[in-house]
Amino acid sequence: MLTHELAPVGRMNQADMKTRRITARSGFSLIELLVVIAIIAILAAILFPTFNRARESARQGTCLTQMHEIGQDLKLYFLDNQKYPPILLCNPYVNNNTLYSGSGTPLSAGDVLNRPFATGQKYNKDVSIFQCPDNAANNNRAAVTNGAVYPPGVPLTGASPAWYYTFDSYDTGPQIDKTGNAVAGVREIHYALDWTGTTGAADAPNQLKYPNPDENKTVVTWCSYHASVAHSDQLMVLLLNGTTKATHYSKFVYQDATHPNGPLYFSP
């Protein structure tokens, strides 16, 4: 005769109830989900700005490295030519005999033969070093712009009629006002041999039009894309002695007649 051993009913009910309680506790309640979401949001608010600052710091480092390389090329150019070039990269051409003047299709910068650093001794043929990482020109080496103005604080005023490549971040750049913000739609000249339009004993000696300017006080160029695009409070500045440094905009941008700042008055 077969017999079946039956578990006590009370014990089965207790086990079943325990399983149901475990199952019920295996999910998150709405409040617990909201708490987790709030914690994630707080962490994101803390970490994302840190990551953005780290990325911008890396872009500034790349920019400073490029500017230092340009400074070395500039010195080599001067040693061979006993003068500084009229432009760092080049002006746009429609062919290698005709400057672009607003009509026709400009050559890509890499195809222009009349580039100071790519002629003669060929100090540097890489046009990409002229693009700041914060310059969102989409690597279009043929896009051009004109109408760059002289920066406030120098005697020369008005706009240059010359055309420039848009990706070129060191011959021209966005103008930054005294509060550290970009002036909408205004590009200014950042590399020039002459800032005053005059010569003589009373003229500022720290200009590249002179053969032996004080290398510690002569500004070659500066980059304003970090302030314009990344909203940093830093401008990258290249001096003739080869020094590159990140500088607070208030030490470089024209403030007023008492604090003119700018390329003629910058004190590193």
C-alpha positions, 0 to 999 in steps of 0.5 A: 500500500502506497503512502504519501507523506504530506507536509504540514499545512501550516509550514507550507503556508509559512513558506509560501508567505515568505516567498511572496514577501521576498518577491514583493521586496525584489522591486523598487518603490516609486520613492526609491526610484526618485531618490536614485534619479536625484542622486544621479542628477546631483552627481552629473551636476558635479561631474559634468562641469569637471569633465568639461573643464578638463576637456577645455584645459586639454584644448588650451594645452594643444593651442599653446603647443601650436602657438609655441611651434608657430613662434619657433617657425617665426624665429627661423623665418626671421633668421633667413629673411631678416624680417618678419612675415606680413601674415602667419598663415596666408591670405586666400588665393583663387590661384597661386597668382591672384589673391581672392577678393570676394569673387571666384573660389578660393584655394584650400589653404594647403594648396596656396604656395605663397605661405611664409612658413612653407616657402624657402626653407619650408619651416612648416607645411602643416596648416592644421597647426593654425586652427585652435581646437575651439575654432569650430571651422569644421576643418574647411580649409577653403572657407574665408572671411574678411573685415577684421578690425584692429583691436581697441587700444592700438592707434590704428583703427578700422577694418582691414580689407584683406581676406583671411581663412576662417580656420586660421585662429592666430592671424585673426580671431573673435573680439573679446570685450572688457567683460570677457564676452565675445563681441557678436560678429566682430573679428579682430586682427591678432597678428600685425607688423605695425600697430601704430602706423608711425615710426620714430623715437616716440613710437612703441618699440615692441612691434614686429616692423622693427628689426630688434624689438624686445622679445619679452614685451613683443606680442606675436599673436593671441587666441580668443576662441577659448573665451568666445566658444568655451566661455573661458576667462583665459586668452592664449598669448604668444610672445616673441621670446617663444613664451606661450601662456594662458592669461586672464582676459582682463590683463590683455583686453582693452579696459579704458584709457588708464588700462589700455592693455592690448598687444602694445601694453601687455605685461606678462 
